[in-house]
Structures are given as C-alpha cells and as structure tokens.
Amino acid sequence: MKSHINVVGAAIVKDGKILALRRSYGDEQVIHKFEFVGGKVEEGETPEEALIRECKEELSLDIKVRDLLNTINYDYPKTSVTLSVYFVEPLSDYELKVHDEESWIDCDKLDANLWAPADRFFLASLKNGYTNTRIAENEDDFAIIKRLADEIMHEAFDASSPEGQVDYMINLFLSPKAIKKNISEKEYTYKILYLNGEAAGFFAYCPAKFFHASYTEGTFVSKIYIKKFARGKRLTSKLFASISRPVYLSVKKDNLNAINIYKHYGFKILNSVKQDIGGGFFMDDFIMILNK
C-alpha cells in the first residue's frame, strides 16, 4: 500500500508573473521540473503553518498566507499526495536555499510540460486568472489602495497632466483620511481587486446622489484603476454588472482610449464638467452614463 502525505505549495505572484523553482536532485518525475515552493505538512501543523515554515526553510522568506487556490490528490509511483496550493503575500526578500534555479513566468504563458506532475493541475486556473475582490475596511487596505494609485495613476496621467497634479489628486482623493471620510459621509465602497493572489487594482463607487443631487438613482463610479497585466480579463465588466443602474462615471476629455473603452461597454457622454480642485489644478471631464 502506498504511503500518503499532505503537502502544501505557495503560489507567489508579482506583476502577473509566478515564481517557479527547480531542483537538480530528487524523484525522477520531479527532477528538473518547475514546482511551487512548499513541502510536507508535519504532524500537529495546520497547512498554513506548514507553508510559513517551508517558505522560511527553502527561501528564507517571510509570508502571509492568503486564499486557497485549490486542493488535488495525485498518485506518484511510490506515494500518493494531497497537495493544497495557497496564494501567499511575500513580506521579505528571498534567497534560494534548496533549489538550483528560479524563473518568473507570465501566468498567461505557463507550460504544463515544464512542471512537476502534481503541480501542473493548478496551472489552468492561473492562466485563466483567479480573481476575487475584497472590501477595503482598515488601514492596511487603505495603504494598498494608496500604493496602487501611486503606481497606476502616475503611469496613466503624468504625461498629460501639469507637474504635481497627480500627486495632489492622490493625496486629495485617495489618502486614508479621504477614503474614511467618503465611506462615512457618502456611503462609498472601496474594493481591492486581486488577480492570482496579487493586488492588481481597485474600484470606488457610491450612490449617484452623492455625486450630483439630480442623480436620484443608480451608482457613481469614481475610481477604476487596474494594473496593465490585469487588463483584458473582463474585470471591469463584472464591476458594472454588479452595481445598480444607471451607472455614472467621469473621464478626462483627452483620455480618448478610456472614452472608447467605456463606449464599448455601452456608456454614452451625458455632459461635461470642469472642476477647480484647488492647488491651481482643474479636472476637465466628460460625465458618461450606462443606462438600464
């Protein structure tokens, strides 16, 4: 009768790429194959505890365990395994201690033939993109939103905005203080988007009446920011499908790419508004609407 072991693995994703590791020794079915960092769950350990220990032993890496990707059973010639793979958040730098090679591979380009037999069962989910959202509720969440805003907004708007405006807008609208005020006073919801365990963007929306008194129904979407690697995954479509219609949003008049994307979703230009936001800066936007 085959022995059976419970095993855990860590899916570590950064900028849409997953950390793949190889050893030059071991069972012939796994030698020179990519694998997730991880190992056996010892007696008395939870899977999460085992994963924290294994990441420390194999990579000198501190982690926070996030969502379970999946659990599968697999029979090797001499051993059967139950393998659970979790998304994890790195909390430190890492170094190879038991592996000989590392590679950061685009999740879209994962090749099952290069992976250990049990590990390859998780690749389809990673290629398709495992998505979930979490409502921002605490200081850690607000810090994630601020970090995402810093990266995405500078990339998107620096070239078309006066010097200093992007930082001014981030501090004005997306500081923890501003977020908490919007939640308490305007019933805002902030959702962090995760793609393959990685914070990849965020949404912010509120009842439309808080944007303009005449909008008595529906939802105003004030922020939709998604990192490049996570675009094209129908994430924005899912947002629009989940909130009350009509949906209103504002978009810079010179952002033709975004305007055309919203038109593709069915939005139409309703009117325009130029707003003095202080600091010598203005927002010159179209208001767009997606009807029922």
Disulfide bonds with the S-S distance in Angstrom:
none
